[in-house]
Amino acid sequence: MAKRNLPVKKPSSNPQEANYDSPWKQIIEELLESFLEFFFPPVYADINFSRGYEVKSKELYKFRLRATAKKLTK
C-alpha cells in the first residue's frame, strides 16, 4: 500500500470557521485501503487498488448542499 502525504490543515482561530470534519476525512483518505479492508472486507476484495484512485469528497459535499437547500425551501 502506497503511503500518501496529505497536507495538515490548521484549525481556524475563529470558532465559526472551525472545521471539525477535516481531520476525519484526512485520516480516512490516508488510510483508505486499511479502512475498507477492516470495515468493508467484501468491498475491499472487489477493488483493484493498483490502478490508483481519487477521493471525491467535494462531490459528496455538493450533494449535501443540495439536500440542505431542498429542506430549507420546503
N, C-alpha and C positions, 0 to 999 in steps of 0.2 A: 504494500500500500504506500503510495507516494504521499509524503507529508507536504501540506500546503501551508505557507506562512501568510496569515491574514493580518492586515493592519488592525491594531487595537484602538478602538475609539475611546477617547477620553470622555468621562461623564460631564455633562453640562453643569455649570455652576448655578444656572437658573433652574429651579425645580420644575417650572412649567415646560422646559425644554428637555428635561431628563428623559433618556430613552432606556428603559429597563429591559427591553426585549432584545436589544443588540447583543449582549453577552451570550445569551442562549443561542441566538442564531449563529454567532461566530463559532461556538462550541460544536453545534450540530454540523455546520459546514466543514469544519476542520476534521471532525471525526465521523463524517457521514457513513463511510463504509462500515466502521465498527458499530455505529448506532443502528444501522439497518440489520447487520448481522445478529446483533443481540436482541433487538426488539421485534424485528420482522424477518426471521430466517427464510421463510418461503420467498419473499420479495428479493432478499439479498441473493438467493441462489439463482434467480432469473436475470440478474443484471450483470452485464459484461463490463466491469469497471476498467478494463484495459483499453476500452475505446474512449475513455475520458467522459467528463460530464460538466455541466454548467448549472449552478444553483440559480433558481428563478424566484428568489424571494420577493423581488419588486413586482413581478407579475401577480403573485398571490395578494400582495398589498393592494393592487388595483381592484381586485375582486372585493376585498374587504371595504374599500372606499365606496364602491358602487352599492354594496349591501347596506351600508350605513346611510347613504344618501336616500335609498328607497325607504328605509324606516322613517327617516325624518320627513319625507314628503307625504306619508300616509296620515 
